Amino acid sequence: MVGASIEIHGHAIVTDDDRIADADGSTPLALRNEADWAYFQAELDKADLIVIGRLAHEANPNFKQRRRLVLSRRAHGLERRVDAIWWNPLQTPWGQVASALLPGGGRVATPGGQGVFDLFLSIGYEAFHLSRRRGVSAPGGRALFSACDGGLTAEAVLAGAGLIVREPLALDASADVWLSVWRKG
């Protein structure tokens, strides 16, 4: 984390096999849940900046006109475009981005994809809001973190990053959707 005044919150819903997308890159229909969506939208409403991957940005219109930072190797450093602010982390470090976009601090939400989740895992999450739809898998799909492709669970990755979980909360018990908020220890 860059400064004490910036909180980074990750947000994802995953399958039993820690996937955020199926083999074709789409969110599995079974991961779409109204209770999880309502929680997620309320959390995004608290954010001063939303960092999202290029593919997710292109697939999800910004109807609420939230302040988006699109992570992409196609960006030149940090650049303002009509649709969002674009950022290439290989050219401009997070500290410079945070200073430029959040000089007074604030809350950052990172709803993915995998490249965004991996990057901010190394920068440091204040919290990670991990929803899980039990009983659903997506063989060959895109993992939450790249380390999940190596056999680690999402929970093991978050614990390895120094985050601590509290008891899971049933967002939708009838659909078997559970939320665990992992916080910096």
Buried (B, 14 or more C-beta within 10 A) or exposed (E): BBEEEBBBBBBBBBBEBBBBBBEEEEBBEBBEBEBBEEBBEEBBEEBBBBBBBBBBBEEEEBEEEBBBBBBBEEBEEBBEEEEBBBBBBEEBEBEBBBEEBBEEBBBBBBBBBBBBBBBBBEBBBBBBBBBBBEEBBBEEBBBBBBBBEEEBBBBBBBBEBEBEBEEEEEBBEEBBBBBBBBBBE
